Amino acid sequence: MSLKHLPKLLLAALFLTISTHSRAEDCLSNLPADLKSAVEQDNWKILSPFDLPTTDWKLWKNAHQGQCPGVAVGGFTSKKDSYVIALIQGDDPKNQLEKLVFVTTKKGQPITEIISPPTPATTLSVVWKLPPGHYAGVDGSKAGIGRDSFVYEKVASSARQFYFEGSHIQSFPISN
């Protein structure tokens, strides 16, 4: 490769970095401000693409193009959209806490419910939505789910699928 092509290659690499960075930032920009303020309290923040190690981010991006690793939006309890949000606390990747919350709105106000309480994490978990359907767990459990459900997963590792049965949340493992 000659040096005359170096400026073009550097410019292309810079453009690719900026576009990837802006798309990752955009994934949280569509969340309602009152929802963000309801969950981002006491030093908790919504898991963003920048919180994931590079290998996890690449796997996430390939499997869930255009989705946010910290937010799943769907009709989990009704046809009306609700949110499942993965939160993290702490700046040291080796000493973080994570929790999972469910957020609905009632009379225009966000209502939060803890699905998974604060847990120490050296590997962060992501959340994503599944459509209604028939699903099976690795433990042999089976579920016919009539609404959207969601998965809380350590990337390329253990995962649990959660769904609402009436007002009660149920779950089963889908990978170990």
LUMSE-81593 format. One record per residue: residue number from 1; residue in three letters; y, z, x of N, C-alpha, C in turn. Coordinates in Angstrom, 2 decimals. Layout:
# LUMSE-81593
+------+------+---------+---------+---------+---------+---------+---------+---------+---------+---------+
: resi : resn :     n_Y :     n_Z :     n_X :    ca_Y :    ca_Z :    ca_X :     c_Y :     c_Z :     c_X :
+------+------+---------+---------+---------+---------+---------+---------+---------+---------+---------+
:  NUM :  ALA :       Y :       Z :       X :       Y :       Z :       X :       Y :       Z :       X :
...
+------+------+---------+---------+---------+---------+---------+---------+---------+---------+---------+
//
This chain:
# LUMSE-81593
+------+------+---------+---------+---------+---------+---------+---------+---------+---------+---------+
: resi : resn :     n_Y :     n_Z :     n_X :    ca_Y :    ca_Z :    ca_X :     c_Y :     c_Z :     c_X :
+------+------+---------+---------+---------+---------+---------+---------+---------+---------+---------+
:    1 :  MET :   -1.18 :    0.00 :    0.85 :    0.00 :    0.00 :    0.00 :    1.24 :    0.00 :    0.89 :
:    2 :  SER :    2.19 :   -0.83 :    0.55 :    3.41 :   -0.90 :    1.36 :    4.44 :    0.09 :    0.83 :
:    3 :  LEU :    5.36 :    0.45 :    1.67 :    6.41 :    1.41 :    1.30 :    7.38 :    0.84 :    0.28 :
:    4 :  LYS :    7.46 :   -0.47 :    0.16 :    8.40 :   -1.05 :   -0.81 :    7.98 :   -0.74 :   -2.25 :
:    5 :  HIS :    6.69 :   -0.44 :   -2.50 :    6.22 :   -0.10 :   -3.84 :    6.33 :    1.39 :   -4.15 :
:    6 :  LEU :    6.62 :    2.20 :   -3.13 :    6.68 :    3.65 :   -3.30 :    7.70 :    4.09 :   -4.36 :
:    7 :  PRO :    8.94 :    3.56 :   -4.36 :    9.89 :    4.00 :   -5.41 :    9.39 :    3.71 :   -6.82 :
:    8 :  LYS :    8.74 :    2.58 :   -7.03 :    8.21 :    2.25 :   -8.36 :    7.10 :    3.22 :   -8.76 :
:    9 :  LEU :    6.23 :    3.55 :   -7.81 :    5.14 :    4.49 :   -8.10 :    5.69 :    5.89 :   -8.40 :
:   10 :  LEU :    6.68 :    6.32 :   -7.63 :    7.29 :    7.63 :   -7.89 :    7.96 :    7.66 :   -9.26 :
:   11 :  LEU :    8.65 :    6.60 :   -9.62 :    9.31 :    6.53 :  -10.92 :    8.27 :    6.56 :  -12.05 :
:   12 :  ALA :    7.18 :    5.84 :  -11.89 :    6.12 :    5.85 :  -12.91 :    5.51 :    7.23 :  -13.04 :
:   13 :  ALA :    5.26 :    7.91 :  -11.92 :    4.69 :    9.26 :  -11.96 :    5.66 :   10.24 :  -12.62 :
:   14 :  LEU :    6.94 :   10.11 :  -12.33 :    7.95 :   10.98 :  -12.94 :    8.02 :   10.75 :  -14.44 :
:   15 :  PHE :    7.99 :    9.50 :  -14.87 :    8.03 :    9.19 :  -16.31 :    6.81 :    9.77 :  -17.02 :
:   16 :  LEU :    5.63 :    9.62 :  -16.42 :    4.41 :   10.14 :  -17.01 :    4.47 :   11.66 :  -17.14 :
:   17 :  THR :    4.97 :   12.34 :  -16.11 :    5.10 :   13.80 :  -16.14 :    6.06 :   14.24 :  -17.22 :
:   18 :  ILE :    7.20 :   13.58 :  -17.33 :    8.21 :   13.95 :  -18.33 :    7.68 :   13.71 :  -19.74 :
:   19 :  SER :    7.02 :   12.58 :  -19.97 :    6.54 :   12.30 :  -21.32 :    5.43 :   13.27 :  -21.72 :
:   20 :  THR :    4.54 :   13.62 :  -20.79 :    3.49 :   14.58 :  -21.10 :    4.09 :   15.94 :  -21.37 :
:   21 :  HIS :    5.06 :   16.35 :  -20.57 :    5.72 :   17.64 :  -20.74 :    6.45 :   17.71 :  -22.08 :
:   22 :  SER :    7.16 :   16.66 :  -22.47 :    7.90 :   16.71 :  -23.72 :    6.97 :   16.71 :  -24.93 :
:   23 :  ARG :    5.84 :   16.00 :  -24.85 :    4.89 :   16.03 :  -25.97 :    4.29 :   17.42 :  -26.12 :
:   24 :  ALA :    4.01 :   18.08 :  -25.01 :    3.45 :   19.44 :  -25.08 :    4.47 :   20.39 :  -25.67 :
:   25 :  GLU :    5.75 :   20.26 :  -25.30 :    6.79 :   21.11 :  -25.87 :    6.95 :   20.85 :  -27.36 :
:   26 :  ASP :    6.86 :   19.59 :  -27.77 :    7.05 :   19.20 :  -29.17 :    6.04 :   19.84 :  -30.10 :
:   27 :  CYS :    4.89 :   20.22 :  -29.60 :    3.85 :   20.70 :  -30.49 :    4.25 :   21.99 :  -31.20 :
:   28 :  LEU :    5.15 :   22.77 :  -30.65 :    5.61 :   23.99 :  -31.31 :    6.93 :   23.79 :  -32.04 :
:   29 :  SER :    7.58 :   22.66 :  -31.83 :    8.92 :   22.46 :  -32.40 :    8.92 :   22.28 :  -33.92 :
:   30 :  ASN :    7.77 :   21.92 :  -34.51 :    7.72 :   21.70 :  -35.95 :    7.43 :   22.96 :  -36.75 :
:   31 :  LEU :    7.20 :   24.08 :  -36.08 :    6.93 :   25.33 :  -36.79 :    8.21 :   25.86 :  -37.42 :
:   32 :  PRO :    8.13 :   26.35 :  -38.65 :    9.31 :   26.96 :  -39.27 :    9.80 :   28.14 :  -38.43 :
:   33 :  ALA :   11.12 :   28.25 :  -38.28 :   11.72 :   29.30 :  -37.46 :   11.34 :   30.70 :  -37.94 :
:   34 :  ASP :   11.29 :   30.90 :  -39.27 :   10.95 :   32.23 :  -39.78 :    9.49 :   32.59 :  -39.47 :
:   35 :  LEU :    8.62 :   31.60 :  -39.42 :    7.24 :   31.84 :  -39.06 :    7.14 :   32.25 :  -37.59 :
:   36 :  LYS :    7.83 :   31.52 :  -36.71 :    7.81 :   31.86 :  -35.29 :    8.33 :   33.27 :  -35.06 :
:   37 :  SER :    9.44 :   33.62 :  -35.72 :   10.00 :   34.95 :  -35.51 :    9.11 :   36.05 :  -36.09 :
:   38 :  ALA :    8.32 :   35.72 :  -37.11 :    7.42 :   36.72 :  -37.70 :    6.25 :   37.05 :  -36.77 :
:   39 :  VAL :    5.82 :   36.10 :  -35.95 :    4.66 :   36.34 :  -35.09 :    5.03 :   36.61 :  -33.64 :
:   40 :  GLU :    6.16 :   36.08 :  -33.18 :    6.55 :   36.29 :  -31.79 :    7.40 :   37.56 :  -31.68 :
:   41 :  GLN :    6.73 :   38.69 :  -31.78 :    7.38 :   40.00 :  -31.69 :    6.65 :   40.83 :  -30.65 :
:   42 :  ASP :    7.32 :   41.86 :  -30.14 :    6.71 :   42.79 :  -29.18 :    6.08 :   42.05 :  -27.99 :
:   43 :  ASN :    6.78 :   41.06 :  -27.49 :    6.36 :   40.27 :  -26.33 :    5.12 :   39.40 :  -26.56 :
:   44 :  TRP :    4.75 :   39.17 :  -27.83 :    3.70 :   38.20 :  -28.13 :    4.34 :   36.83 :  -28.23 :
:   45 :  LYS :    3.66 :   35.81 :  -27.75 :    4.14 :   34.43 :  -27.89 :    3.00 :   33.53 :  -28.30 :
:   46 :  ILE :    3.37 :   32.44 :  -28.96 :    2.38 :   31.46 :  -29.41 :    1.83 :   30.72 :  -28.19 :
:   47 :  LEU :    0.51 :   30.60 :  -28.14 :   -0.14 :   29.88 :  -27.05 :    0.36 :   28.44 :  -27.03 :
:   48 :  SER :    0.82 :   28.00 :  -25.89 :    1.30 :   26.62 :  -25.75 :    0.43 :   25.90 :  -24.72 :
:   49 :  PRO :    0.54 :   24.58 :  -24.64 :   -0.24 :   23.84 :  -23.65 :    0.00 :   24.33 :  -22.22 :
:   50 :  PHE :    1.21 :   24.83 :  -21.94 :    1.55 :   25.27 :  -20.59 :    0.84 :   26.56 :  -20.19 :
:   51 :  ASP :    0.29 :   27.27 :  -21.15 :   -0.43 :   28.52 :  -20.87 :   -1.87 :   28.27 :  -20.44 :
:   52 :  LEU :   -2.37 :   27.08 :  -20.70 :   -3.76 :   26.75 :  -20.37 :   -3.88 :   26.28 :  -18.93 :
:   53 :  PRO :   -4.96 :   26.65 :  -18.25 :   -5.20 :   26.07 :  -16.92 :   -5.36 :   24.55 :  -17.06 :
:   54 :  THR :   -5.08 :   23.83 :  -16.01 :   -5.11 :   22.36 :  -16.05 :   -6.43 :   21.82 :  -16.57 :
:   55 :  THR :   -7.56 :   22.37 :  -16.13 :   -8.86 :   21.84 :  -16.59 :   -9.02 :   22.06 :  -18.09 :
:   56 :  ASP :   -8.62 :   23.23 :  -18.60 :   -8.72 :   23.48 :  -20.05 :   -7.77 :   22.56 :  -20.82 :
:   57 :  TRP :   -6.56 :   22.35 :  -20.28 :   -5.59 :   21.49 :  -20.94 :   -6.14 :   20.07 :  -21.06 :
:   58 :  LYS :   -6.75 :   19.56 :  -20.00 :   -7.31 :   18.20 :  -20.04 :   -8.41 :   18.09 :  -21.09 :
:   59 :  LEU :   -9.30 :   19.08 :  -21.13 :  -10.37 :   19.06 :  -22.14 :   -9.78 :   19.14 :  -23.55 :
:   60 :  TRP :   -8.79 :   20.01 :  -23.73 :   -8.14 :   20.16 :  -25.04 :   -7.49 :   18.85 :  -25.46 :
:   61 :  LYS :   -6.70 :   18.27 :  -24.57 :   -5.95 :   17.05 :  -24.87 :   -6.89 :   15.91 :  -25.24 :
:   62 :  ASN :   -8.02 :   15.81 :  -24.56 :   -8.97 :   14.74 :  -24.86 :   -9.67 :   14.95 :  -26.20 :
:   63 :  ALA :   -9.95 :   16.21 :  -26.55 :  -10.68 :   16.49 :  -27.79 :   -9.77 :   16.63 :  -29.01 :
:   64 :  HIS :   -8.52 :   17.02 :  -28.79 :   -7.61 :   17.33 :  -29.91 :   -6.24 :   16.69 :  -29.70 :
:   65 :  GLN :   -6.23 :   15.41 :  -29.47 :   -5.00 :   14.66 :  -29.18 :   -3.91 :   14.96 :  -30.21 :
:   66 :  GLY :   -2.72 :   15.33 :  -29.74 :   -1.57 :   15.54 :  -30.60 :   -1.54 :   16.89 :  -31.30 :
:   67 :  GLN :   -2.54 :   17.74 :  -31.07 :   -2.55 :   19.06 :  -31.70 :   -2.10 :   20.13 :  -30.72 :
:   68 :  CYS :   -1.64 :   21.25 :  -31.26 :   -1.22 :   22.39 :  -30.47 :   -2.39 :   23.35 :  -30.28 :
:   69 :  PRO :   -2.66 :   23.83 :  -29.06 :   -3.79 :   24.73 :  -28.87 :   -3.58 :   26.11 :  -29.50 :
:   70 :  GLY :   -2.33 :   26.45 :  -29.87 :   -2.05 :   27.76 :  -30.44 :   -1.80 :   27.77 :  -31.92 :
:   71 :  VAL :   -1.88 :   26.60 :  -32.59 :   -1.54 :   26.54 :  -34.01 :   -2.48 :   25.59 :  -34.75 :
:   72 :  ALA :   -3.02 :   26.07 :  -35.86 :   -3.78 :   25.22 :  -36.78 :   -3.12 :   25.34 :  -38.15 :
:   73 :  VAL :   -2.84 :   24.22 :  -38.77 :   -2.19 :   24.20 :  -40.07 :   -3.16 :   23.56 :  -41.07 :
:   74 :  GLY :   -3.34 :   24.21 :  -42.22 :   -4.25 :   23.64 :  -43.20 :   -4.25 :   24.41 :  -44.50 :
:   75 :  GLY :   -5.02 :   23.92 :  -45.43 :   -5.21 :   24.59 :  -46.71 :   -6.39 :   25.54 :  -46.61 :
:   76 :  PHE :   -6.22 :   26.63 :  -45.89 :   -7.32 :   27.54 :  -45.61 :   -7.70 :   28.42 :  -46.80 :
:   77 :  THR :   -6.71 :   28.77 :  -47.63 :   -7.01 :   29.61 :  -48.80 :   -6.67 :   28.92 :  -50.11 :
:   78 :  SER :   -5.87 :   27.87 :  -50.03 :   -5.49 :   27.09 :  -51.21 :   -5.07 :   25.71 :  -50.72 :
:   79 :  LYS :   -4.56 :   24.90 :  -51.63 :   -4.07 :   23.58 :  -51.22 :   -2.77 :   23.69 :  -50.45 :
:   80 :  LYS :   -2.08 :   24.80 :  -50.61 :   -0.81 :   25.04 :  -49.91 :   -1.09 :   25.32 :  -48.43 :
:   81 :  ASP :   -0.30 :   24.73 :  -47.54 :   -0.50 :   24.94 :  -46.11 :   -0.30 :   26.39 :  -45.71 :
:   82 :  SER :   -1.17 :   26.84 :  -44.83 :   -1.04 :   28.13 :  -44.17 :   -1.29 :   27.89 :  -42.69 :
:   83 :  TYR :   -1.11 :   28.91 :  -41.89 :   -1.16 :   28.76 :  -40.44 :   -2.11 :   29.78 :  -39.82 :
:   84 :  VAL :   -2.83 :   29.34 :  -38.80 :   -3.61 :   30.22 :  -37.96 :   -2.99 :   30.08 :  -36.57 :
:   85 :  ILE :   -2.59 :   31.22 :  -35.99 :   -1.82 :   31.17 :  -34.76 :   -2.47 :   32.04 :  -33.69 :
:   86 :  ALA :   -2.71 :   31.44 :  -32.52 :   -3.22 :   32.15 :  -31.35 :   -2.02 :   32.67 :  -30.57 :
:   87 :  LEU :   -1.99 :   33.97 :  -30.35 :   -0.89 :   34.61 :  -29.63 :   -1.39 :   35.20 :  -28.32 :
:   88 :  ILE :   -0.51 :   35.20 :  -27.33 :   -0.84 :   35.82 :  -26.05 :    0.30 :   36.75 :  -25.64 :
:   89 :  GLN :   -0.04 :   37.71 :  -24.81 :    0.95 :   38.65 :  -24.30 :    0.64 :   38.90 :  -22.82 :
:   90 :  GLY :    1.66 :   38.82 :  -21.98 :    1.50 :   39.06 :  -20.55 :    1.72 :   37.80 :  -19.74 :
:   91 :  ASP :    2.30 :   37.97 :  -18.56 :    2.60 :   36.83 :  -17.69 :    1.54 :   36.58 :  -16.63 :
:   92 :  ASP :    0.72 :   37.57 :  -16.34 :   -0.31 :   37.44 :  -15.33 :   -1.57 :   36.85 :  -15.96 :
:   93 :  PRO :   -1.97 :   35.63 :  -15.58 :   -3.15 :   35.00 :  -16.19 :   -4.42 :   35.83 :  -16.06 :
:   94 :  LYS :   -4.46 :   36.76 :  -15.11 :   -5.65 :   37.59 :  -14.93 :   -5.56 :   38.88 :  -15.75 :
:   95 :  ASN :   -4.43 :   39.10 :  -16.41 :   -4.24 :   40.34 :  -17.16 :   -3.44 :   40.06 :  -18.43 :
:   96 :  GLN :   -4.04 :   39.32 :  -19.37 :   -3.36 :   38.98 :  -20.62 :   -4.12 :   39.55 :  -21.81 :
:   97 :  LEU :   -3.39 :   39.67 :  -22.90 :   -4.01 :   40.00 :  -24.18 :   -3.90 :   38.78 :  -25.07 :
:   98 :  GLU :   -4.85 :   38.62 :  -25.98 :   -4.77 :   37.56 :  -26.97 :   -5.14 :   38.12 :  -28.33 :
:   99 :  LYS :   -4.58 :   37.53 :  -29.37 :   -4.96 :   37.88 :  -30.74 :   -4.77 :   36.65 :  -31.62 :
:  100 :  LEU :   -5.40 :   36.68 :  -32.78 :   -5.34 :   35.57 :  -33.72 :   -4.81 :   36.09 :  -35.04 :
:  101 :  VAL :   -3.80 :   35.42 :  -35.59 :   -3.22 :   35.85 :  -36.86 :   -3.22 :   34.70 :  -37.86 :
:  102 :  PHE :   -3.30 :   35.08 :  -39.14 :   -3.24 :   34.15 :  -40.26 :   -1.89 :   34.37 :  -40.93 :
:  103 :  VAL :   -1.17 :   33.28 :  -41.22 :    0.16 :   33.41 :  -41.80 :    0.27 :   32.54 :  -43.05 :
:  104 :  THR :    0.66 :   33.18 :  -44.14 :    0.97 :   32.48 :  -45.38 :    2.40 :   32.84 :  -45.76 :
:  105 :  THR :    2.90 :   32.21 :  -46.80 :    4.24 :   32.59 :  -47.28 :    4.12 :   33.06 :  -48.72 :
:  106 :  LYS :    4.89 :   34.08 :  -49.03 :    4.97 :   34.60 :  -50.38 :    6.44 :   34.82 :  -50.69 :
:  107 :  LYS :    6.90 :   34.15 :  -51.75 :    8.31 :   34.19 :  -52.11 :    9.20 :   33.81 :  -50.93 :
:  108 :  GLY :    8.75 :   32.81 :  -50.18 :    9.53 :   32.29 :  -49.06 :    9.49 :   33.13 :  -47.79 :
:  109 :  GLN :    8.73 :   34.21 :  -47.78 :    8.65 :   35.09 :  -46.61 :    7.26 :   34.99 :  -45.97 :
:  110 :  PRO :    7.21 :   34.92 :  -44.64 :    5.90 :   34.86 :  -43.97 :    5.16 :   36.20 :  -44.10 :
:  111 :  ILE :    3.88 :   36.11 :  -44.41 :    3.00 :   37.28 :  -44.49 :    1.92 :   37.07 :  -43.44 :
:  112 :  THR :    1.76 :   38.04 :  -42.52 :    0.77 :   37.89 :  -41.46 :   -0.42 :   38.83 :  -41.66 :
:  113 :  GLU :   -1.58 :   38.35 :  -41.25 :   -2.81 :   39.14 :  -41.31 :   -3.54 :   38.92 :  -39.98 :
:  114 :  ILE :   -3.96 :   39.98 :  -39.35 :   -4.67 :   39.87 :  -38.08 :   -6.12 :   39.48 :  -38.34 :
:  115 :  ILE :   -6.56 :   38.40 :  -37.71 :   -7.94 :   37.95 :  -37.83 :   -8.76 :   38.49 :  -36.66 :
:  116 :  SER :   -8.20 :   38.40 :  -35.47 :   -8.85 :   38.92 :  -34.27 :   -7.84 :   39.83 :  -33.58 :
:  117 :  PRO :   -8.14 :   41.13 :  -33.47 :   -7.17 :   42.07 :  -32.90 :   -6.94 :   41.81 :  -31.41 :
:  118 :  PRO :   -5.89 :   42.41 :  -30.83 :   -5.61 :   42.21 :  -29.40 :   -6.84 :   42.53 :  -28.54 :
:  119 :  THR :   -7.14 :   41.57 :  -27.65 :   -8.30 :   41.67 :  -26.78 :   -7.89 :   41.22 :  -25.38 :
:  120 :  PRO :   -8.31 :   41.92 :  -24.32 :   -8.04 :   41.43 :  -22.96 :   -8.69 :   40.06 :  -22.76 :
:  121 :  ALA :   -7.99 :   39.19 :  -22.07 :   -8.51 :   37.82 :  -21.87 :   -8.20 :   37.32 :  -20.47 :
:  122 :  THR :   -9.23 :   36.87 :  -19.79 :   -9.02 :   36.18 :  -18.52 :   -9.08 :   34.67 :  -18.74 :
:  123 :  THR :   -9.72 :   34.26 :  -19.84 :   -9.74 :   32.86 :  -20.28 :   -9.18 :   32.85 :  -21.70 :
:  124 :  LEU :   -8.17 :   32.04 :  -21.93 :   -7.51 :   32.04 :  -23.24 :   -8.28 :   31.21 :  -24.26 :
:  125 :  SER :   -8.15 :   31.63 :  -25.52 :   -8.80 :   30.92 :  -26.63 :   -7.80 :   30.03 :  -27.35 :
:  126 :  VAL :   -8.27 :   28.89 :  -27.81 :   -7.47 :   27.93 :  -28.57 :   -7.94 :   27.95 :  -30.02 :
:  127 :  VAL :   -7.14 :   27.39 :  -30.91 :   -7.50 :   27.34 :  -32.33 :   -7.33 :   25.91 :  -32.83 :
:  128 :  TRP :   -8.24 :   25.48 :  -33.70 :   -8.14 :   24.14 :  -34.28 :   -8.79 :   24.12 :  -35.65 :
:  129 :  LYS :   -8.37 :   23.15 :  -36.44 :   -8.77 :   23.04 :  -37.85 :   -9.96 :   22.09 :  -38.02 :
:  130 :  LEU :  -10.82 :   22.45 :  -39.00 :  -11.90 :   21.57 :  -39.44 :  -11.73 :   21.30 :  -40.94 :
:  131 :  PRO :  -12.10 :   20.10 :  -41.39 :  -11.99 :   19.79 :  -42.82 :  -13.11 :   20.46 :  -43.61 :
:  132 :  PRO :  -12.99 :   20.48 :  -44.94 :  -14.09 :   21.01 :  -45.76 :  -15.38 :   20.25 :  -45.45 :
:  133 :  GLY :  -16.49 :   20.95 :  -45.60 :  -17.77 :   20.29 :  -45.33 :  -18.90 :   21.30 :  -45.21 :
:  134 :  HIS :  -20.04 :   20.81 :  -44.77 :  -21.22 :   21.65 :  -44.56 :  -21.38 :   21.83 :  -43.06 :
:  135 :  TYR :  -21.48 :   23.10 :  -42.64 :  -21.53 :   23.42 :  -41.21 :  -22.68 :   24.36 :  -40.92 :
:  136 :  ALA :  -23.17 :   24.30 :  -39.67 :  -24.25 :   25.18 :  -39.23 :  -23.83 :   25.86 :  -37.93 :
:  137 :  GLY :  -24.22 :   27.12 :  -37.81 :  -23.94 :   27.88 :  -36.60 :  -25.11 :   27.84 :  -35.64 :
:  138 :  VAL :  -24.86 :   28.23 :  -34.40 :  -25.93 :   28.26 :  -33.41 :  -26.92 :   29.38 :  -33.70 :
:  139 :  ASP :  -26.55 :   30.31 :  -34.58 :  -27.43 :   31.42 :  -34.96 :  -28.29 :   31.08 :  -36.19 :
:  140 :  GLY :  -28.19 :   29.82 :  -36.66 :  -28.97 :   29.40 :  -37.82 :  -28.24 :   29.56 :  -39.14 :
:  141 :  SER :  -27.06 :   30.16 :  -39.13 :  -26.30 :   30.31 :  -40.37 :  -25.79 :   28.95 :  -40.83 :
:  142 :  LYS :  -25.65 :   28.82 :  -42.16 :  -25.14 :   27.58 :  -42.75 :  -24.08 :   27.93 :  -43.77 :
:  143 :  ALA :  -23.08 :   27.05 :  -43.88 :  -22.02 :   27.30 :  -44.85 :  -21.52 :   25.98 :  -45.43 :
:  144 :  GLY :  -21.39 :   25.95 :  -46.75 :  -20.72 :   24.86 :  -47.43 :  -19.30 :   25.34 :  -47.68 :
:  145 :  ILE :  -18.35 :   24.73 :  -47.00 :  -16.97 :   25.23 :  -47.03 :  -16.10 :   24.25 :  -47.80 :
:  146 :  GLY :  -15.50 :   24.72 :  -48.90 :  -14.74 :   23.86 :  -49.80 :  -13.28 :   23.68 :  -49.43 :
:  147 :  ARG :  -12.80 :   24.43 :  -48.45 :  -11.41 :   24.30 :  -47.99 :  -11.43 :   24.09 :  -46.48 :
:  148 :  ASP :  -10.24 :   23.87 :  -45.91 :  -10.16 :   23.77 :  -44.46 :  -10.66 :   25.07 :  -43.84 :
:  149 :  SER :  -11.23 :   24.96 :  -42.65 :  -11.65 :   26.13 :  -41.88 :  -11.06 :   25.96 :  -40.48 :
:  150 :  PHE :  -11.28 :   26.94 :  -39.62 :  -10.72 :   26.82 :  -38.27 :  -11.68 :   27.41 :  -37.26 :
:  151 :  VAL :  -11.50 :   26.97 :  -36.01 :  -12.34 :   27.40 :  -34.90 :  -11.46 :   28.11 :  -33.89 :
:  152 :  TYR :  -11.94 :   29.25 :  -33.41 :  -11.29 :   30.01 :  -32.34 :  -12.24 :   29.92 :  -31.15 :
:  153 :  GLU :  -11.79 :   29.24 :  -30.08 :  -12.69 :   28.82 :  -29.01 :  -12.15 :   29.11 :  -27.63 :
:  154 :  LYS :  -13.02 :   29.60 :  -26.76 :  -12.77 :   29.59 :  -25.32 :  -13.16 :   28.17 :  -24.91 :
:  155 :  VAL :  -12.23 :   27.41 :  -24.36 :  -12.47 :   25.99 :  -24.10 :  -13.77 :   25.79 :  -23.32 :
:  156 :  ALA :  -14.60 :   24.88 :  -23.86 :  -15.90 :   24.52 :  -23.27 :  -16.80 :   25.74 :  -23.08 :
:  157 :  SER :  -16.68 :   26.71 :  -24.00 :  -17.48 :   27.92 :  -23.91 :  -17.81 :   28.40 :  -25.32 :
:  158 :  SER :  -17.61 :   29.69 :  -25.58 :  -17.96 :   30.24 :  -26.89 :  -16.93 :   29.88 :  -27.95 :
:  159 :  ALA :  -17.41 :   29.75 :  -29.19 :  -16.52 :   29.41 :  -30.30 :  -17.08 :   29.98 :  -31.60 :
:  160 :  ARG :  -16.17 :   30.39 :  -32.48 :  -16.54 :   30.85 :  -33.83 :  -15.75 :   30.04 :  -34.85 :
:  161 :  GLN :  -16.44 :   29.67 :  -35.92 :  -15.78 :   28.99 :  -37.03 :  -15.49 :   30.04 :  -38.10 :
:  162 :  PHE :  -14.25 :   30.03 :  -38.60 :  -13.80 :   30.98 :  -39.62 :  -13.46 :   30.22 :  -40.90 :
:  163 :  TYR :  -13.74 :   30.85 :  -42.03 :  -13.37 :   30.26 :  -43.32 :  -13.17 :   31.38 :  -44.33 :
:  164 :  PHE :  -12.40 :   31.06 :  -45.35 :  -12.14 :   32.03 :  -46.41 :  -13.11 :   31.77 :  -47.56 :
:  165 :  GLU :  -13.72 :   32.83 :  -48.01 :  -14.55 :   32.81 :  -49.21 :  -13.84 :   33.74 :  -50.19 :
:  166 :  GLY :  -13.09 :   33.14 :  -51.11 :  -12.18 :   33.93 :  -51.94 :  -11.08 :   34.47 :  -51.04 :
:  167 :  SER :  -10.86 :   35.77 :  -51.06 :   -9.84 :   36.35 :  -50.20 :  -10.45 :   36.99 :  -48.94 :
:  168 :  HIS :  -11.76 :   36.83 :  -48.76 :  -12.43 :   37.43 :  -47.61 :  -12.70 :   36.38 :  -46.54 :
:  169 :  ILE :  -12.47 :   36.77 :  -45.30 :  -12.73 :   35.84 :  -44.20 :  -14.16 :   36.02 :  -43.70 :
:  170 :  GLN :  -14.82 :   34.90 :  -43.45 :  -16.19 :   34.87 :  -42.94 :  -16.17 :   34.09 :  -41.63 :
:  171 :  SER :  -17.16 :   34.31 :  -40.79 :  -17.24 :   33.53 :  -39.56 :  -18.69 :   33.47 :  -39.07 :
:  172 :  PHE :  -18.94 :   32.50 :  -38.21 :  -20.24 :   32.36 :  -37.56 :  -20.04 :   31.64 :  -36.25 :
:  173 :  PRO :  -20.92 :   31.89 :  -35.27 :  -20.77 :   31.24 :  -33.97 :  -21.21 :   29.78 :  -34.03 :
:  174 :  ILE :  -20.40 :   28.91 :  -33.41 :  -20.80 :   27.49 :  -33.34 :  -21.13 :   27.05 :  -31.92 :
:  175 :  SER :  -20.84 :   27.92 :  -30.94 :  -21.32 :   27.71 :  -29.56 :  -21.28 :   29.05 :  -28.84 :
:  176 :  ASN :  -22.12 :   29.16 :  -27.83 :  -22.20 :   30.42 :  -27.08 :  -21.57 :   30.30 :  -25.73 :
+------+------+---------+---------+---------+---------+---------+---------+---------+---------+---------+
//
